[in-house]
């Protein structure tokens, strides 16, 4: 286990690396010191596998658990958060606060700037130590550097541990010669040298909290009480299928792990995008905010795999999904401008269309394609959609139909998805738009046929687009083809109660394919950066010459043909 410790005094600062040989038990139970510590909760909103929290508990007399809500910081760095996300986050914080109070502590919810808070509270609470986990996003690292400077000036020791990722991603980049491995195959090769991820640290229990307390006046300070939706000016009346917090996250893990046959045979491409309940684990929101530890889940899976005669393997297995997450974290940490196209060295520079009305209709489930609109409606209502559903709407917005920039889709997902994640969200959008990582760009999702394969009766559409619920299955995916009498009987006239398709898919997909082919030929050096091996399906040579055979969009006859080559990490 590894931590970066910054020992500070009024005159100097010393950096040292705490031994990686320290056992989980030692992290939790070393000799008690007498620090006054602020433990800064960020993404590690949990008691299990939280080595920074354990360090605070084992070395301190007083521990102040803090969560900082800085709306100005979010605005400055354009961090989007929708109503469903706010509700989920507050549930996570409430669960954490409830658990802390059982051991005589509480969660201090700070409103405002982290820098201002620490500058004031280091002195007022007589703080000698600050603990927190390691963040990977550039904007958090900027803030962490500023806070570390404040700690140095105040003589406060800063200790942090890697816990939000499977590995120390900076070490992966260093081992790979200072660059991120930009293909999954290269990434796996590096990880083979690293071996299995570190084991998760133990759960913080009553024994760890036994010697820690808070002064009574601080324990009851109302200034730092829980934030509410009302305070944020947010109204969220949507039904929810995900309750935030570590308690619920662990309950879901245990429920899934009981079904060991399902765990060992899980192959993500074979899950159903039209299921009304998640056909995958539904754990990704809990990993995103750190209610669940990816290391904990990874090694629980390992224990099950070890007892099985055979099991699925990466990239389609459950462990494979965790490794995809890690892959994008590593790529984002080392790639400049990872979340935008301009200045992003691995991303194709594509002249996307700017069409605000088309973007609005896509976002608000008004495209006229029921399969696409039902997915976007589910996203608006619940904050989660199946990974293949994400593929479908992302392809439709970008290279498939509307030719609108992946950055616009990324913004919408960042705001609406409960599992929105800086690195994974951007990586997936570049992948699905054909801008990076994904090179079988001739495969285009049909907004009619793809959903129909797994849900021919349109149950999913009827659930999320009730305006179409009375259409017969024959027309549920293409209501504009229904005779007027059928539309009248269904109580929905296309063009009045539900829109006509906003584009002709067969025409625009062919046009977009030709555009993408030309762009890839012009920017071939960029495509090679994230290409597995040397095989590129962007063109086909004939007779060994330079002539190119153009390819039409591929609409596979079965699901397996298309879904084996696409990925997201929505567990």
Rosetta blueprint (number, residue, H / E / L):
1 X L
2 X L
3 X E
4 X E
5 X E
6 X E
7 X E
8 X E
9 X L
10 X L
11 X L
12 X L
13 X E
14 X E
15 X E
16 X E
17 X E
18 X E
19 X L
20 X L
21 X L
22 X L
23 X L
24 X H
25 X H
26 X H
27 X H
28 X H
29 X H
30 X L
31 X L
32 X L
33 X L
34 X L
35 X E
36 X E
37 X E
38 X E
39 X E
40 X E
41 X E
42 X L
43 X L
44 X L
45 X L
46 X L
47 X L
48 X L
49 X L
50 X L
51 X H
52 X H
53 X H
54 X H
55 X H
56 X H
57 X H
58 X H
59 X H
60 X E
61 X E
62 X E
63 X E
64 X E
65 X E
66 X E
67 X E
68 X E
69 X E
70 X L
71 X H
72 X H
73 X H
74 X H
75 X H
76 X H
77 X L
78 X L
79 X L
80 X L
81 X L
82 X L
83 X H
84 X H
85 X H
86 X H
87 X H
88 X H
89 X H
90 X H
91 X H
92 X H
93 X H
94 X H
95 X H
96 X H
97 X H
98 X H
99 X H
100 X H
101 X H
102 X L
103 X L
104 X L
105 X L
106 X L
107 X E
108 X E
109 X E
110 X E
111 X E
112 X L
113 X L
114 X H
115 X H
116 X H
117 X H
118 X H
119 X H
120 X H
121 X H
122 X H
123 X H
124 X H
125 X L
126 X L
127 X L
128 X L
129 X E
130 X E
131 X E
132 X E
133 X E
134 X L
135 X L
136 X L
137 X L
138 X H
139 X H
140 X H
141 X H
142 X H
143 X H
144 X H
145 X H
146 X H
147 X H
148 X H
149 X H
150 X H
151 X H
152 X H
153 X H
154 X H
155 X L
156 X L
157 X E
158 X E
159 X E
160 X E
161 X E
162 X L
163 X L
164 X L
165 X L
166 X L
167 X L
168 X L
169 X H
170 X H
171 X H
172 X H
173 X H
174 X H
175 X H
176 X L
177 X L
178 X L
179 X L
180 X L
181 X L
182 X L
183 X L
184 X H
185 X H
186 X H
187 X H
188 X H
189 X H
190 X H
191 X H
192 X H
193 X H
194 X H
195 X L
196 X L
197 X L
198 X L
199 X L
200 X L
201 X L
202 X L
203 X L
204 X L
205 X L
206 X H
207 X H
208 X H
209 X H
210 X L
211 X L
212 X L
213 X E
214 X L
215 X L
216 X H
217 X H
218 X H
219 X H
220 X L
221 X L
222 X H
223 X H
224 X H
225 X L
226 X L
227 X L
228 X L
229 X H
230 X H
231 X H
232 X H
233 X L
234 X L
235 X L
236 X L
237 X L
238 X L
239 X L
240 X L
241 X L
242 X L
243 X L
244 X L
245 X L
246 X H
247 X H
248 X H
249 X H
250 X H
251 X H
252 X H
253 X H
254 X H
255 X H
256 X H
257 X H
258 X H
259 X L
260 X H
261 X H
262 X H
263 X H
264 X H
265 X H
266 X L
267 X L
268 X H
269 X H
270 X H
271 X L
272 X L
273 X L
274 X L
275 X L
276 X L
277 X L
278 X L
279 X L
280 X L
281 X L
282 X L
283 X L
284 X H
285 X H
286 X H
287 X H
288 X H
289 X H
290 X L
291 X L
292 X L
293 X L
294 X H
295 X H
296 X H
297 X H
298 X H
299 X H
300 X H
301 X H
302 X H
303 X H
304 X H
305 X H
306 X H
307 X H
308 X L
309 X L
310 X L
311 X L
312 X L
313 X L
314 X L
315 X L
316 X L
317 X L
318 X H
319 X H
320 X H
321 X H
322 X H
323 X H
324 X H
325 X H
326 X H
327 X H
328 X H
329 X H
330 X H
331 X H
332 X H
333 X H
334 X H
335 X L
336 X L
337 X L
338 X L
339 X L
340 X L
341 X L
342 X L
343 X L
344 X L
345 X L
346 X L
347 X L
348 X L
349 X L
350 X L
351 X L
352 X L
353 X E
354 X L
355 X L
356 X H
357 X H
358 X H
359 X H
360 X H
361 X H
362 X H
363 X H
364 X L
365 X L
366 X L
367 X L
368 X L
369 X L
370 X H
371 X H
372 X H
373 X H
374 X H
375 X H
376 X H
377 X H
378 X H
379 X H
380 X H
381 X H
382 X H
383 X L
384 X L
385 X L
386 X L
387 X H
388 X H
389 X H
390 X H
391 X H
392 X H
393 X H
394 X H
395 X H
396 X H
397 X H
398 X H
399 X H
400 X H
401 X L
402 X L
403 X L
404 X E
405 X L
406 X H
407 X H
408 X H
409 X H
410 X H
411 X H
412 X H
413 X H
414 X H
415 X H
416 X H
417 X L
418 X L
419 X L
420 X L
421 X L
422 X H
423 X H
424 X H
425 X H
426 X H
427 X H
428 X H
429 X H
430 X H
431 X H
432 X H
433 X L
434 X L
435 X L
436 X L
437 X L
438 X L
439 X L
440 X L
441 X L
442 X L
443 X E
444 X L
445 X L
446 X L
447 X L
448 X L
449 X H
450 X H
451 X H
452 X H
453 X H
454 X H
455 X L
456 X L
457 X L
458 X L
459 X H
460 X H
461 X H
462 X H
463 X H
464 X H
465 X L
466 X H
467 X H
468 X H
469 X L
470 X L
471 X L
472 X L
473 X L
474 X L
475 X L
476 X L
477 X L
478 X L
479 X H
480 X H
481 X H
482 X L
483 X L
484 X H
485 X H
486 X H
487 X H
488 X H
489 X H
490 X H
491 X L
492 X L
493 X L
494 X E
495 X L
496 X L
497 X L
498 X E
499 X L
500 X L
501 X L
502 X L
503 X L
504 X L
505 X H
506 X H
507 X H
508 X H
509 X H
510 X H
511 X H
512 X H
513 X H
514 X H
515 X H
516 X H
517 X H
518 X H
519 X H
520 X H
521 X H
522 X H
523 X L
524 X H
525 X H
526 X H
527 X H
528 X H
529 X H
530 X L
531 X L
532 X L
533 X L
534 X L
535 X L
536 X L
537 X L
538 X L
539 X L
540 X L
541 X E
542 X L
543 X L
544 X L
545 X L
546 X L
547 X L
548 X E
549 X L
550 X L
551 X L
552 X L
553 X L
554 X E
555 X L
556 X L
557 X L
558 X L
559 X H
560 X H
561 X H
562 X H
563 X H
564 X L
565 X L
566 X L
567 X L
568 X L
569 X L
570 X L
571 X L
